[in-house]
Amino acid sequence: GAEDQAKDEL
Amino acid sequence: MNVFRLVGDLSHLLAIIMLLKKIWSSRSCAGISGKSQLLFALVFTTRYLDLFTSFISVYNTSMKVIYILCAYATVYLIYVKFKATYDHNHDTFRAEFLVVPVGGLAFLVNHDFTPLEILWTFSIYLESVAIMPQLFMISKTGEAESITSHYLFCLGGYRALYIINWLYRFYSEGFFDLIAIVAGCVQTILYCDFFYLYITKVIYGQKLSLPA
């Protein structure tokens, strides 16, 4: 989901 | 990646390196809250557990490794190597009053009820309040060395830049993570008082003194 992309942030 | 997030990460890295160098070269951790540094080490540990399981980019992995190494090195310097200079009497904020509620909230409000996601959520919430022992210590001692003020300015600025990054990503990619955004806003708001004092005082070469 959209939240998974957050994990590309530090 | 966008310029706001890149500058934010570099500001964060600068803050971490600046503090480590200050403690190492002055061989003292006076005025530094060991509790905040312990909380930051916990933040990085619980957030970067996917260090070995998911590869995003060389940049991402190397920054995570640097953050973790510096965080533990700083904690080591404070509590082991230079513990004689650690200011117990002023570093008295009850960190458990932060960790326990944040731990509970991470269980209640998260994107996915899995161990890795709950730990990531815990680290996001914890990071937003991890600086409180340090700000509390400065309010107790009534002042901060200029290098500590620069450290706090870079540290506070990094998450403020992340907020701009989230706005940019929302409008350019339609991406947003409400948990990270809300926690990031809380974190940045905690620095507002300090930012005001930093801009009005430290820039003109005065010592920073928070109202006791």
Backbone of each chain as ProteinMPNN parsed JSONL, in Angstrom:
{"seq_chain_A": "GAEDQAKDEL", "coords_chain_A": {"N_chain_A": [[0.83, -1.198, 0.0], [0.17, 2.371, 0.097], [1.538, 3.107, 2.331], [3.735, 1.432, 2.385], [5.675, 2.563, 0.854], [6.753, 4.388, 2.565], [8.806, 3.238, 3.825], [11.03, 3.725, 2.406], [12.139, 5.86, 3.35], [14.389, 7.471, 5.655]], "CA_chain_A": [[0.0, 0.0, 0.0], [0.904, 3.655, 0.057], [2.451, 3.203, 3.479], [4.977, 0.66, 2.2], [6.716, 3.432, 0.297], [7.39, 5.179, 3.631], [10.027, 2.587, 4.307], [12.208, 4.147, 1.647], [12.668, 7.048, 4.037], [15.239, 7.098, 6.805]], "C_chain_A": [[0.856, 1.235, 0.0], [1.919, 3.698, 1.196], [3.762, 2.465, 3.213], [6.089, 1.56, 1.667], [7.447, 4.173, 1.418], [8.717, 4.549, 4.011], [11.246, 2.927, 3.438], [12.8, 5.403, 2.258], [13.438, 6.611, 5.278], [14.47, 7.35, 8.11]], "O_chain_A": [[2.082, 1.175, -0.083], [3.012, 4.246, 1.052], [4.797, 2.839, 3.764], [7.267, 1.369, 1.968], [8.61, 4.546, 1.263], [9.638, 5.232, 4.46], [12.356, 2.468, 3.708], [13.799, 5.944, 1.783], [13.188, 5.557, 5.863], [14.998, 7.104, 9.195]]}, "seq_chain_B": "MNVFRLVGDLSHLLAIIMLLKKIWSSRSCAGISGKSQLLFALVFTTRYLDLFTSFISVYNTSMKVIYILCAYATVYLIYVKFKATYDHNHDTFRAEFLVVPVGGLAFLVNHDFTPLEILWTFSIYLESVAIMPQLFMISKTGEAESITSHYLFCLGGYRALYIINWLYRFYSEGFFDLIAIVAGCVQTILYCDFFYLYITKVIYGQKLSLPA", "coords_chain_B": {"N_chain_B": [[13.552, 10.266, -4.125], [13.974, 13.592, -2.953], [15.007, 17.059, -2.978], [14.429, 18.224, -0.523], [14.236, 16.127, 1.272], [16.779, 15.073, 0.989], [18.486, 17.181, 1.865], [17.478, 17.293, 4.399], [18.212, 14.751, 5.449], [20.998, 15.066, 5.341], [21.31, 17.145, 7.103], [20.53, 15.916, 9.415], [22.487, 13.937, 9.595], [24.712, 15.6, 9.868], [24.177, 16.753, 12.362], [24.367, 14.513, 14.046], [27.024, 13.704, 13.667], [28.318, 16.039, 14.467], [27.731, 16.188, 17.203], [28.924, 13.855, 18.149], [31.587, 14.37, 17.549], [32.012, 16.615, 19.109], [31.794, 15.612, 21.718], [33.844, 13.73, 21.652], [36.194, 15.261, 21.01], [36.237, 17.162, 23.029], [36.342, 15.523, 25.074], [34.333, 15.214, 26.875], [30.986, 14.988, 28.164], [29.432, 16.919, 29.167], [26.459, 18.71, 29.757], [25.095, 17.31, 27.902], [22.312, 15.254, 27.238], [22.249, 12.053, 28.26], [20.125, 10.368, 28.268], [18.455, 11.134, 26.14], [20.132, 10.438, 24.048], [20.258, 7.702, 24.368], [17.625, 7.097, 23.803], [17.554, 7.837, 21.115], [19.272, 5.93, 20.06], [17.722, 3.697, 20.474], [15.571, 4.344, 18.836], [16.743, 4.203, 16.259], [17.515, 1.544, 16.248], [15.097, 0.119, 16.415], [13.864, 1.02, 14.139], [15.406, 0.383, 11.941], [15.482, -2.344, 11.559], [14.976, -3.682, 9.296], [17.214, -3.579, 7.92], [18.806, -5.636, 6.936], [17.045, -7.119, 5.581], [15.599, -5.73, 3.639], [16.573, -4.104, 0.752], [17.006, -0.881, -0.308], [18.528, 1.226, -1.458], [21.997, 2.057, -2.065], [22.612, 4.376, -0.793], [20.529, 4.558, 1.126], [20.944, 2.258, 2.714], [23.59, 2.691, 3.594], [23.374, 5.091, 5.029], [21.679, 4.288, 7.094], [23.313, 2.474, 8.444], [25.394, 4.15, 9.242], [24.007, 5.937, 10.929], [23.189, 4.191, 12.988], [25.626, 3.219, 13.961], [26.883, 5.61, 14.816], [25.071, 6.452, 16.747], [25.249, 4.477, 18.73], [27.933, 4.725, 19.322], [27.994, 7.269, 20.416], [26.415, 6.903, 22.695], [28.04, 5.105, 23.997], [30.314, 6.701, 24.522], [29.218, 8.531, 26.288], [28.144, 7.024, 28.457], [30.114, 5.23, 29.138], [32.972, 5.707, 28.336], [33.416, 8.514, 28.882], [32.063, 8.755, 31.274], [32.474, 9.954, 33.686], [32.124, 12.588, 33.258], [29.515, 12.833, 32.867], [26.423, 14.415, 33.381], [24.623, 13.612, 35.769], [22.887, 14.856, 37.593], [21.411, 16.761, 36.274], [20.285, 15.486, 34.151], [17.564, 14.388, 34.351], [15.092, 13.685, 33.375], [12.207, 11.641, 33.239], [12.552, 9.074, 31.357], [11.077, 6.787, 31.009], [8.514, 7.603, 31.092], [8.123, 8.361, 28.578], [8.731, 6.205, 26.904], [6.979, 4.106, 27.617], [4.178, 5.03, 27.187], [4.459, 5.591, 24.436], [5.108, 3.096, 23.47], [2.73, 1.746, 24.008], [0.952, 3.197, 22.381], [1.949, 2.59, 19.895], [1.107, 0.013, 19.583], [-1.592, 0.378, 19.407], [-2.17, 2.278, 17.408], [-1.371, 1.831, 14.253], [-0.096, 0.913, 10.968], [-0.128, -1.7, 10.291], [-0.586, -4.731, 11.891], [1.932, -6.11, 12.593], [5.032, -7.492, 13.805], [7.397, -6.128, 12.751], [6.256, -3.819, 11.651], [4.996, -2.656, 13.854], [7.189, -2.137, 15.468], [8.497, -0.315, 13.823], [6.611, 1.732, 13.852], [6.643, 2.311, 16.56], [9.223, 3.377, 16.69], [8.948, 5.658, 15.168], [7.077, 7.173, 16.64], [8.532, 7.373, 19.029], [10.799, 8.797, 18.255], [9.74, 11.292, 17.917], [9.491, 12.376, 20.418], [11.924, 12.019, 21.622], [13.852, 13.96, 22.062], [13.113, 15.353, 24.234], [14.214, 14.868, 26.937], [16.706, 16.124, 26.58], [16.06, 18.797, 25.981], [14.761, 19.373, 28.314], [16.861, 19.142, 30.101], [18.463, 21.284, 29.356], [16.752, 23.331, 30.031], [16.849, 23.046, 32.727], [19.551, 23.432, 33.385], [19.694, 25.891, 32.432], [21.15, 26.926, 30.379], [22.89, 26.449, 27.188], [25.747, 25.086, 25.529], [27.216, 26.613, 22.639], [27.784, 24.817, 20.568], [26.129, 22.708, 21.206], [23.735, 23.919, 20.774], [23.831, 24.324, 18.029], [23.798, 21.703, 17.24], [21.212, 20.936, 18.078], [19.743, 22.618, 16.45], [20.253, 21.653, 13.861], [19.269, 19.085, 14.195], [16.575, 19.505, 14.796], [15.88, 20.835, 12.515], [16.058, 18.903, 10.527], [13.773, 17.213, 10.627], [11.839, 19.073, 10.154], [12.391, 19.699, 7.532], [11.734, 17.275, 6.485], [8.985, 17.378, 6.665], [8.344, 19.194, 4.698], [9.249, 17.642, 2.602], [7.31, 15.587, 2.709], [5.037, 17.0, 2.022], [5.711, 17.714, -0.574], [5.924, 15.144, -1.729], [3.337, 14.316, -1.482], [1.954, 16.004, -3.224], [3.306, 15.484, -5.568], [3.56, 12.708, -5.883], [1.322, 11.696, -4.763], [1.642, 10.355, -2.485], [1.462, 9.634, 1.001], [2.144, 9.323, 4.48], [0.396, 9.088, 7.202], [1.017, 8.551, 9.894], [3.78, 9.004, 10.095], [3.781, 11.675, 9.34], [2.161, 13.048, 11.266], [3.603, 12.47, 13.625], [6.006, 13.623, 12.904], [5.299, 16.293, 12.781], [4.646, 16.833, 15.463], [7.165, 16.39, 16.566], [8.653, 18.458, 15.37], [7.325, 20.693, 16.299], [8.005, 20.62, 18.978], [10.488, 21.738, 18.902], [10.106, 24.365, 18.403], [10.163, 26.488, 20.31], [12.833, 26.408, 20.968], [13.953, 26.944, 18.43], [13.192, 29.589, 18.092], [14.634, 30.885, 20.119], [17.172, 30.196, 19.272], [17.445, 31.448, 16.786], [17.075, 34.11, 17.522], [19.068, 34.521, 19.388], [21.494, 32.817, 19.405], [22.515, 33.155, 16.852], [23.459, 35.701, 16.948], [25.694, 35.358, 18.366], [25.323, 35.164, 21.073], [25.053, 33.326, 24.168], [22.899, 30.499, 24.392], [20.041, 30.602, 26.37], [17.589, 28.909, 27.93], [14.381, 29.696, 29.305], [14.32, 29.037, 32.697]], "CA_chain_B": [[14.345, 11.218, -3.336], [13.861, 14.993, -3.389], [16.036, 17.905, -2.348], [14.063, 18.503, 0.879], [14.586, 14.946, 2.081], [18.249, 14.932, 0.955], [19.046, 18.181, 2.781], [17.058, 16.872, 5.738], [19.095, 13.66, 5.886], [22.356, 15.585, 5.551], [21.254, 17.945, 8.333], [20.479, 14.92, 10.492], [23.836, 13.347, 9.67], [25.605, 16.649, 10.409], [23.897, 16.875, 13.8], [24.88, 13.337, 14.741], [28.5, 13.758, 13.606], [28.749, 17.216, 15.241], [27.661, 15.848, 18.627], [29.94, 12.823, 18.417], [32.913, 15.037, 17.496], [32.129, 17.52, 20.263], [32.067, 14.812, 22.914], [35.152, 13.086, 21.502], [37.327, 16.206, 21.045], [36.307, 17.832, 24.344], [36.436, 14.409, 26.048], [33.344, 15.466, 27.929], [29.587, 15.013, 27.692], [28.706, 17.877, 30.021], [25.385, 19.429, 29.059], [24.412, 16.432, 26.941], [21.425, 14.302, 27.905], [22.499, 10.663, 27.872], [18.832, 9.697, 28.056], [18.018, 11.388, 24.761], [20.973, 9.663, 23.125], [19.807, 6.304, 24.497], [16.35, 6.987, 23.078], [17.841, 7.864, 19.665], [19.834, 4.611, 19.682], [16.552, 2.792, 20.442], [14.807, 4.715, 17.632], [17.393, 3.657, 15.064], [17.521, 0.071, 16.32], [13.758, -0.43, 16.106], [13.413, 1.435, 12.815], [16.226, -0.155, 10.856], [15.603, -3.807, 11.649], [14.89, -4.225, 7.925], [18.504, -3.246, 7.289], [19.35, -6.796, 6.239], [16.021, -7.863, 4.81], [15.124, -5.024, 2.438], [17.571, -3.18, 0.198], [16.363, 0.192, -1.097], [19.605, 1.827, -2.27], [23.274, 2.136, -1.333], [22.479, 5.561, 0.074], [19.628, 4.22, 2.222], [21.597, 1.301, 3.611], [24.795, 3.261, 4.241], [22.951, 6.081, 6.032], [21.161, 3.567, 8.262], [24.464, 1.911, 9.164], [26.096, 5.281, 9.873], [23.172, 6.424, 12.043], [23.218, 3.226, 14.096], [26.988, 3.199, 14.527], [27.127, 6.871, 15.537], [24.197, 6.513, 17.929], [25.82, 3.631, 19.788], [29.236, 5.305, 19.707], [27.695, 8.411, 21.299], [25.954, 6.354, 23.981], [29.231, 4.516, 24.637], [31.148, 7.785, 25.041], [28.545, 9.177, 27.433], [27.931, 6.149, 29.626], [31.286, 4.402, 29.467], [34.294, 6.349, 28.242], [33.486, 9.797, 29.598], [30.924, 8.799, 32.202], [32.805, 10.839, 34.811], [31.668, 13.954, 32.946], [28.065, 12.796, 32.6], [25.765, 15.262, 34.379], [23.452, 12.895, 36.324], [21.966, 15.702, 38.374], [20.523, 17.562, 35.407], [19.654, 14.624, 33.143], [16.648, 13.652, 35.248], [13.767, 13.474, 32.772], [11.812, 10.231, 33.373], [12.405, 8.575, 29.975], [10.047, 5.737, 30.954], [7.225, 8.284, 30.834], [8.021, 8.517, 27.118], [8.808, 4.901, 26.222], [5.785, 3.266, 27.88], [3.023, 5.471, 26.4], [4.756, 5.45, 23.007], [4.992, 1.66, 23.178], [1.297, 1.405, 23.975], [0.328, 3.829, 21.213], [2.393, 1.867, 18.679], [0.255, -1.183, 19.471], [-2.988, 0.75, 19.109], [-2.296, 3.014, 16.147], [-0.301, 1.481, 13.301], [-0.628, 0.58, 9.635], [-0.221, -3.144, 10.087], [-0.271, -5.333, 13.197], [3.006, -7.132, 12.49], [6.158, -7.055, 14.649], [8.267, -5.137, 12.105], [5.504, -2.565, 11.48], [4.771, -2.072, 15.187], [8.482, -1.585, 15.902], [8.749, 0.887, 13.005], [5.688, 2.753, 14.369], [7.202, 2.69, 17.871], [10.409, 4.231, 16.488], [8.467, 6.956, 14.654], [6.5, 7.911, 17.778], [9.572, 7.66, 20.025], [11.69, 9.843, 17.757], [9.103, 12.619, 18.007], [9.64, 12.908, 21.785], [13.224, 11.599, 22.169], [14.684, 15.114, 22.389], [12.593, 16.034, 25.45], [15.185, 14.915, 28.036], [17.764, 17.099, 26.278], [15.479, 20.145, 26.139], [14.491, 19.506, 29.759], [18.16, 19.346, 30.762], [18.889, 22.658, 29.062], [15.915, 24.263, 30.817], [17.285, 22.95, 34.128], [20.862, 24.087, 33.561], [19.461, 27.303, 32.092], [21.879, 27.376, 29.179], [23.481, 25.37, 26.382], [26.919, 25.534, 24.763], [26.793, 26.954, 21.271], [27.827, 23.626, 19.706], [24.916, 21.921, 21.501], [22.628, 24.633, 20.107], [23.91, 24.019, 16.58], [23.357, 20.3, 17.137], [19.745, 20.919, 18.181], [19.176, 23.306, 15.286], [20.305, 20.703, 12.737], [18.404, 17.943, 14.5], [15.186, 19.96, 14.651], [15.669, 21.224, 11.124], [15.947, 17.722, 9.642], [12.383, 16.725, 10.538], [11.072, 20.165, 9.532], [12.598, 19.51, 6.083], [10.966, 16.079, 6.099], [7.577, 17.771, 6.515], [8.266, 19.76, 3.336], [9.372, 16.475, 1.718], [6.019, 14.889, 2.673], [4.111, 17.841, 1.231], [6.157, 17.573, -1.968], [5.585, 13.801, -2.205], [1.876, 14.215, -1.578], [1.506, 16.668, -4.448], [3.937, 14.968, -6.804], [3.354, 11.254, -6.062], [0.083, 11.285, -4.11], [2.049, 9.496, -1.355], [1.599, 10.234, 2.333], [2.035, 8.375, 5.59], [-0.152, 9.948, 8.255], [1.716, 8.313, 11.172], [5.067, 9.718, 10.02], [3.521, 13.118, 9.241], [1.694, 13.571, 12.561], [4.727, 12.399, 14.573], [7.005, 14.603, 12.458], [4.826, 17.643, 13.165], [4.827, 16.931, 16.924], [8.611, 16.5, 16.804], [9.128, 19.787, 14.953], [6.712, 21.689, 17.203], [8.765, 20.627, 20.248], [11.703, 22.545, 18.747], [9.778, 25.763, 18.038], [10.672, 27.405, 21.343], [14.293, 26.447, 20.813], [14.278, 27.627, 17.166], [13.043, 31.038, 18.295], [15.784, 31.359, 20.903], [18.392, 30.012, 18.476], [17.49, 32.497, 15.749], [17.205, 35.466, 18.091], [20.226, 34.681, 20.279], [22.765, 32.167, 19.071], [23.055, 33.702, 15.597], [24.213, 36.933, 17.252], [26.86, 35.049, 19.193], [25.051, 35.077, 22.509], [24.82, 31.961, 24.644], [21.476, 30.188, 24.437], [19.586, 30.258, 27.726], [16.136, 28.69, 27.957], [13.808, 30.116, 30.585], [14.443, 27.871, 33.602]], "C_chain_B": [[14.101, 12.627, -3.888], [14.803, 15.837, -2.536], [15.722, 18.153, -0.872], [14.498, 17.34, 1.774], [16.114, 14.793, 2.122], [18.904, 15.911, 1.925], [18.685, 17.815, 4.221], [17.95, 15.772, 6.273], [20.504, 14.17, 6.184], [22.415, 16.429, 6.82], [21.254, 17.016, 9.545], [21.866, 14.311, 10.707], [24.815, 14.342, 10.283], [25.423, 16.765, 11.914], [24.549, 15.734, 14.56], [26.407, 13.374, 14.797], [29.025, 14.887, 14.502], [28.786, 16.881, 16.739], [28.764, 14.862, 18.985], [31.331, 13.47, 18.482], [33.105, 15.931, 18.713], [32.49, 16.733, 21.518], [33.48, 14.228, 22.839], [36.297, 14.096, 21.679], [37.403, 16.933, 22.387], [36.442, 16.796, 25.46], [35.491, 14.631, 27.22], [31.948, 15.464, 27.344], [28.755, 15.934, 28.582], [27.643, 18.583, 29.18], [24.635, 18.585, 28.065], [23.553, 15.435, 27.708], [21.702, 12.887, 27.39], [21.187, 9.956, 27.563], [18.335, 9.912, 26.628], [18.832, 10.553, 23.781], [20.627, 8.174, 23.189], [18.522, 6.115, 23.692], [16.597, 6.997, 21.57], [18.42, 6.527, 19.209], [18.7, 3.592, 19.566], [15.71, 3.07, 19.188], [15.435, 4.07, 16.395], [17.363, 2.132, 15.057], [16.165, -0.502, 15.902], [13.293, -0.038, 14.708], [14.161, 0.716, 11.698], [16.442, -1.659, 10.965], [15.563, -4.426, 10.255], [16.19, -3.98, 7.176], [19.006, -4.419, 6.444], [18.307, -7.491, 5.368], [15.551, -7.089, 3.574], [16.175, -4.012, 2.005], [16.85, -2.143, -0.666], [17.396, 0.811, -2.039], [20.868, 1.838, -1.425], [23.201, 3.283, -0.337], [21.687, 5.19, 1.324], [20.32, 3.317, 3.23], [22.785, 1.933, 4.336], [24.405, 4.292, 5.292], [22.435, 5.377, 7.285], [22.304, 3.025, 9.11], [25.206, 3.02, 9.914], [25.316, 5.787, 11.09], [23.291, 5.482, 13.241], [24.581, 3.231, 14.771], [27.252, 4.457, 15.352], [26.304, 6.948, 16.812], [24.791, 5.694, 19.063], [27.182, 4.15, 20.244], [29.004, 6.46, 20.68], [27.26, 7.915, 22.68], [27.147, 5.774, 24.737], [30.091, 5.616, 25.271], [30.529, 8.394, 26.302], [28.531, 8.275, 28.661], [29.137, 5.297, 30.001], [32.548, 5.245, 29.498], [34.381, 7.638, 29.064], [32.381, 9.896, 30.649], [31.208, 9.689, 33.405], [32.3, 12.259, 34.548], [30.16, 13.997, 32.693], [27.33, 13.494, 33.741], [24.474, 14.608, 34.874], [22.422, 13.863, 36.892], [21.004, 16.492, 37.502], [19.839, 16.727, 34.339], [18.64, 13.726, 33.851], [15.267, 13.433, 34.648], [13.432, 11.981, 32.841], [11.527, 9.66, 31.977], [11.332, 7.494, 29.892], [8.662, 6.331, 30.725], [7.049, 8.533, 29.339], [7.865, 7.14, 26.475], [7.527, 4.092, 26.398], [4.562, 3.746, 27.084], [3.24, 5.297, 24.886], [4.642, 3.99, 22.579], [3.54, 1.248, 23.075], [0.635, 1.947, 22.725], [0.691, 3.081, 19.929], [1.567, 0.602, 18.469], [-1.142, -0.818, 18.997], [-3.135, 1.394, 17.736], [-1.114, 2.676, 15.245], [-0.946, 1.102, 11.978], [-0.89, -0.905, 9.492], [0.215, -3.852, 11.374], [0.727, -6.471, 13.045], [4.195, -6.611, 13.301], [6.996, -5.944, 14.018], [7.562, -3.785, 11.994], [5.287, -1.882, 12.829], [6.072, -1.462, 15.71], [8.817, -0.314, 15.118], [7.876, 2.036, 13.549], [6.171, 3.267, 15.727], [8.363, 3.67, 17.675], [9.995, 5.609, 15.973], [7.91, 7.797, 15.803], [7.603, 8.305, 18.761], [10.469, 8.803, 19.558], [11.076, 11.222, 17.97], [9.274, 13.219, 19.401], [11.026, 12.648, 22.365], [14.099, 12.774, 22.6], [14.251, 15.768, 23.701], [13.564, 16.001, 26.628], [16.287, 15.956, 27.812], [17.239, 18.54, 26.469], [15.2, 20.415, 27.614], [15.785, 19.828, 30.493], [18.646, 20.783, 30.553], [18.055, 23.645, 29.882], [16.319, 24.212, 32.289], [18.614, 23.657, 34.336], [20.756, 25.571, 33.184], [20.25, 27.777, 30.895], [22.414, 26.17, 28.406], [24.709, 25.936, 25.662], [26.485, 25.767, 23.32], [26.809, 25.724, 20.373], [26.588, 22.758, 19.937], [23.713, 22.58, 20.827], [22.636, 24.348, 18.608], [23.422, 22.596, 16.323], [21.833, 20.246, 17.117], [19.107, 21.583, 16.974], [19.151, 22.364, 14.072], [19.343, 19.541, 12.946], [16.927, 18.321, 14.319], [14.875, 20.279, 13.199], [15.438, 20.035, 10.209], [14.505, 17.26, 9.515], [11.478, 17.813, 9.957], [11.202, 20.041, 8.004], [11.839, 18.278, 5.598], [9.505, 16.418, 5.895], [7.377, 18.363, 5.118], [8.373, 18.626, 2.308], [8.044, 15.747, 1.59], [4.98, 15.671, 1.887], [4.429, 17.665, -0.259], [5.721, 16.214, -2.524], [4.083, 13.643, -2.357], [1.399, 14.819, -2.898], [2.14, 16.094, -5.708], [3.673, 13.475, -6.994], [2.021, 10.8, -5.481], [0.369, 10.386, -2.935], [1.977, 10.275, -0.051], [1.457, 9.133, 3.372], [1.653, 9.182, 6.82], [0.599, 9.784, 9.582], [3.02, 9.101, 11.188], [4.832, 11.233, 10.029], [3.107, 13.694, 10.594], [2.849, 13.581, 13.565], [5.791, 13.436, 14.203], [6.602, 16.02, 12.83], [4.992, 17.854, 14.668], [6.305, 17.181, 17.231], [9.103, 17.912, 16.501], [8.575, 20.866, 15.874], [7.489, 21.769, 18.518], [10.001, 21.524, 20.146], [11.394, 24.032, 18.573], [10.358, 26.763, 19.017], [12.184, 27.554, 21.176], [14.682, 27.193, 19.545], [14.223, 29.14, 17.356], [14.269, 31.587, 19.035], [17.06, 31.276, 20.078], [18.533, 31.159, 17.471], [17.751, 33.862, 16.393], [18.48, 35.628, 18.918], [21.508, 34.129, 19.682], [23.386, 32.798, 17.824], [23.89, 34.944, 15.89], [25.339, 36.643, 18.24], [26.591, 35.031, 20.681], [24.908, 33.6, 22.889], [23.312, 31.742, 24.695], [21.076, 29.897, 25.885], [18.071, 30.137, 27.679], [15.607, 29.202, 29.291], [13.773, 28.908, 31.525], [13.064, 27.409, 34.048]], "O_chain_B": [[14.031, 12.837, -5.099], [15.32, 15.386, -1.514], [16.636, 18.279, -0.057], [15.044, 17.53, 2.861], [16.677, 14.429, 3.154], [19.769, 15.528, 2.712], [19.481, 18.004, 5.14], [18.401, 15.837, 7.416], [21.126, 13.756, 7.161], [23.424, 16.439, 7.526], [21.89, 17.294, 10.562], [22.347, 14.189, 11.833], [25.646, 13.975, 11.113], [26.4, 16.865, 12.657], [25.2, 15.946, 15.583], [27.007, 13.11, 15.84], [30.028, 14.729, 15.198], [29.729, 17.235, 17.447], [29.449, 15.017, 19.996], [32.138, 13.154, 19.356], [34.194, 16.006, 19.281], [33.37, 17.127, 22.283], [34.217, 14.23, 23.824], [37.255, 13.829, 22.404], [38.491, 17.283, 22.842], [36.63, 17.138, 26.628], [35.785, 14.297, 28.368], [31.731, 15.871, 26.203], [27.546, 15.758, 28.731], [27.895, 18.995, 28.048], [23.67, 19.039, 27.45], [23.994, 14.846, 28.695], [21.423, 12.569, 26.234], [21.131, 9.066, 26.714], [17.853, 8.979, 25.985], [18.295, 10.025, 22.807], [20.695, 7.472, 22.18], [18.35, 5.115, 22.996], [15.942, 6.267, 20.826], [18.108, 6.045, 18.12], [18.709, 2.735, 18.682], [15.201, 2.143, 18.558], [14.736, 3.463, 15.583], [17.207, 1.505, 14.009], [16.089, -1.47, 15.145], [12.417, -0.695, 14.145], [13.601, 0.471, 10.63], [17.462, -2.183, 10.516], [16.044, -5.539, 10.044], [16.264, -4.151, 5.959], [19.565, -4.218, 5.365], [18.634, -8.334, 4.533], [15.151, -7.693, 2.579], [16.609, -3.172, 2.793], [16.17, -2.489, -1.632], [17.177, 0.909, -3.246], [20.812, 1.649, -0.21], [23.662, 3.178, 0.799], [22.115, 5.471, 2.444], [20.292, 3.568, 4.435], [22.965, 1.736, 5.538], [25.04, 4.363, 6.345], [22.714, 5.808, 8.403], [22.272, 3.105, 10.338], [25.595, 2.851, 11.07], [25.895, 6.035, 12.147], [23.473, 5.929, 14.374], [24.679, 3.245, 15.998], [27.784, 4.377, 16.459], [26.775, 7.445, 17.835], [24.838, 6.142, 20.209], [27.538, 4.026, 21.416], [29.738, 6.607, 21.657], [27.689, 8.447, 23.703], [27.259, 5.927, 25.953], [30.541, 5.484, 26.409], [31.232, 8.726, 27.257], [28.863, 8.706, 29.765], [29.166, 4.707, 31.08], [33.126, 5.472, 30.56], [35.313, 7.821, 29.846], [31.832, 10.972, 30.888], [30.276, 10.134, 34.076], [32.075, 13.033, 35.479], [29.6, 15.04, 32.355], [27.573, 13.212, 34.914], [23.376, 14.987, 34.464], [21.22, 13.693, 36.686], [19.91, 16.85, 37.939], [18.91, 17.202, 33.686], [18.806, 12.51, 33.947], [14.352, 13.027, 35.364], [14.283, 11.145, 32.536], [10.404, 9.75, 31.48], [10.737, 7.295, 28.833], [7.757, 5.659, 30.232], [5.957, 8.874, 28.886], [7.0, 6.926, 25.626], [7.044, 3.469, 25.453], [3.96, 2.947, 26.368], [2.328, 4.91, 24.156], [4.154, 3.678, 21.493], [3.156, 0.499, 22.177], [-0.15, 1.252, 22.078], [-0.118, 2.951, 19.01], [1.349, 0.17, 17.337], [-1.795, -1.582, 18.287], [-4.076, 1.11, 16.995], [-0.003, 3.167, 15.444], [-2.167, 0.985, 11.872], [-1.733, -1.335, 8.705], [1.301, -3.575, 11.885], [0.423, -7.631, 13.324], [4.342, -5.4, 13.463], [7.278, -4.935, 14.664], [8.172, -2.738, 12.211], [5.384, -0.659, 12.928], [6.058, -0.395, 16.323], [9.352, 0.645, 15.676], [8.344, 3.166, 13.689], [6.124, 4.463, 16.016], [8.478, 4.662, 18.394], [10.625, 6.612, 16.307], [8.226, 8.98, 15.928], [7.617, 9.427, 19.269], [10.854, 9.667, 20.347], [11.791, 12.202, 18.177], [9.21, 14.438, 19.557], [11.281, 13.026, 23.508], [14.999, 12.598, 23.421], [14.948, 16.64, 24.219], [13.733, 17.031, 27.281], [16.741, 16.594, 28.762], [17.919, 19.382, 27.055], [15.377, 21.532, 28.1], [15.812, 20.672, 31.389], [19.174, 21.41, 31.471], [18.565, 24.657, 30.364], [16.161, 25.193, 33.017], [18.803, 24.381, 35.313], [21.598, 26.388, 33.558], [20.056, 28.9, 30.43], [22.397, 25.038, 28.89], [24.722, 27.093, 25.242], [25.507, 25.185, 22.849], [25.948, 25.587, 19.504], [26.059, 22.151, 19.005], [22.794, 21.901, 20.368], [21.586, 24.155, 17.995], [22.737, 22.32, 15.338], [21.235, 19.599, 16.258], [18.044, 21.158, 16.521], [18.155, 22.291, 13.353], [18.691, 19.074, 12.011], [16.14, 17.554, 13.764], [13.772, 20.033, 12.711], [14.706, 20.139, 9.225], [14.053, 16.946, 8.414], [10.461, 17.506, 9.337], [10.232, 20.254, 7.276], [11.364, 18.23, 4.463], [8.843, 15.818, 5.048], [6.386, 18.08, 4.444], [7.689, 18.635, 1.285], [7.674, 15.328, 0.493], [4.152, 15.096, 1.181], [3.533, 17.491, -1.085], [5.213, 16.13, -3.642], [3.608, 12.931, -3.242], [0.566, 14.244, -3.597], [1.573, 16.205, -6.795], [3.571, 13.009, -8.129], [1.621, 9.652, -5.675], [-0.533, 9.721, -2.425], [2.381, 11.436, 0.007], [0.746, 8.149, 3.17], [2.487, 9.873, 7.405], [0.796, 10.757, 10.309], [3.332, 9.781, 12.165], [5.589, 11.981, 10.648], [3.644, 14.716, 11.022], [3.057, 14.568, 14.27], [6.401, 14.05, 15.079], [7.451, 16.851, 13.153], [5.424, 18.922, 15.103], [6.656, 18.047, 18.032], [9.869, 18.492, 17.27], [9.265, 21.834, 16.193], [7.62, 22.843, 19.105], [10.507, 22.012, 21.157], [12.301, 24.864, 18.593], [10.966, 27.758, 18.623], [12.734, 28.653, 21.233], [15.624, 27.985, 19.558], [15.076, 29.877, 16.862], [14.856, 32.596, 18.645], [17.923, 32.151, 20.157], [19.602, 31.755, 17.331], [18.536, 34.663, 15.886], [18.933, 36.753, 19.132], [22.48, 34.856, 19.475], [24.603, 32.959, 17.734], [24.877, 35.225, 15.21], [25.874, 37.554, 18.872], [27.521, 34.897, 21.477], [24.671, 32.744, 22.036], [22.545, 32.657, 24.995], [21.686, 29.059, 26.549], [17.36, 31.11, 27.426], [16.312, 29.148, 30.299], [13.238, 27.861, 31.16], [12.951, 26.447, 34.807]]}, "name": "protein", "num_of_chains": 2, "seq": "GAEDQAKDELMNVFRLVGDLSHLLAIIMLLKKIWSSRSCAGISGKSQLLFALVFTTRYLDLFTSFISVYNTSMKVIYILCAYATVYLIYVKFKATYDHNHDTFRAEFLVVPVGGLAFLVNHDFTPLEILWTFSIYLESVAIMPQLFMISKTGEAESITSHYLFCLGGYRALYIINWLYRFYSEGFFDLIAIVAGCVQTILYCDFFYLYITKVIYGQKLSLPA"}
